[in-house]
Amino acid sequence: MRFNVRVSGPLSAFVAGNVGEDGLYENVSEYVRDLIRREGAGRPRRFPRRAAAAARMSRYQLSPAAKGQIAEIYAYTHATWGRAQADRY
């Protein structure tokens, strides 16, 4: 099976950062195959300890400044990579 996918802007830069001399993968095809394998294997996308850490942190109150920073990060992630990615993190 053959796929032809176009990505541009931030997505292209993100993929480029994961392949080649500085990345974990030799080429884009290897990167995409690994993503598909991980998705097919049903591996969790989040680190397992993240949920436990979030549960511990839920008892603390964030300052208005921290809430504002989180909102900015969410808005940037949403605008750059989409809602699913922003909601994931």
C-alpha positions in Angstrom: 0.0 0.0 0.0 1.3 3.5 -0.8 0.3 6.8 0.8 1.0 10.3 -0.2 0.5 12.8 2.6 1.2 16.5 2.5 2.0 18.4 5.7 3.2 22.0 5.9 4.1 24.6 8.5 4.4 23.4 12.1 3.5 19.8 11.2 6.3 19.6 8.6 8.8 21.1 11.1 7.6 18.6 13.8 8.1 15.6 11.4 11.4 16.9 10.2 12.6 17.1 13.8 11.9 13.4 14.3 13.7 12.2 11.2 17.2 12.5 9.7 20.5 13.0 11.6 18.9 14.7 14.6 15.8 12.5 14.8 14.9 9.1 16.0 14.0 7.8 12.6 16.0 7.6 9.3 13.2 8.7 7.1 9.6 9.8 7.2 8.3 6.3 6.1 9.9 4.7 9.2 8.4 7.4 11.4 4.9 6.9 10.0 5.1 3.1 10.2 6.1 3.3 13.9 3.2 5.6 14.6 0.8 3.2 12.9 2.3 0.2 14.8 1.9 2.0 18.1 -1.7 3.0 17.4 -2.5 -0.5 16.2 -0.9 -2.0 19.3 -3.2 0.1 21.5 -0.3 1.5 23.5 -1.4 4.4 25.6 -0.4 7.8 24.1 0.2 9.3 27.5 2.8 8.3 30.0 1.2 6.1 32.6 2.5 8.1 35.5 0.9 11.3 34.1 -2.6 10.4 35.3 -1.3 9.6 38.8 0.6 12.9 38.9 -2.5 14.8 37.8 -4.5 13.1 40.5 -2.0 14.3 43.1 -1.9 17.8 41.7 -5.7 18.1 41.7 -5.7 19.1 45.3 -3.6 22.2 44.6 -5.0 25.5 43.4 -3.4 27.2 40.4 -2.7 30.9 40.6 -4.5 33.1 38.0 -1.2 33.6 36.3 -0.6 29.9 36.0 -4.1 29.4 34.7 -3.5 32.1 32.1 -0.2 30.4 31.0 -2.0 27.1 30.6 -4.7 28.7 28.6 -2.1 30.3 26.3 -0.4 26.9 25.8 -3.7 25.3 25.1 -4.6 28.0 22.5 -1.2 27.7 20.8 -1.4 23.9 20.7 -5.0 24.0 19.4 -4.1 26.5 16.7 -0.9 24.7 15.7 -1.8 21.0 15.9 -5.6 20.9 16.4 -8.1 20.3 19.2 -7.3 16.6 19.6 -3.7 17.3 20.3 -4.5 20.2 22.6 -7.0 18.1 24.6 -4.5 15.2 24.8 -2.0 17.4 26.6 
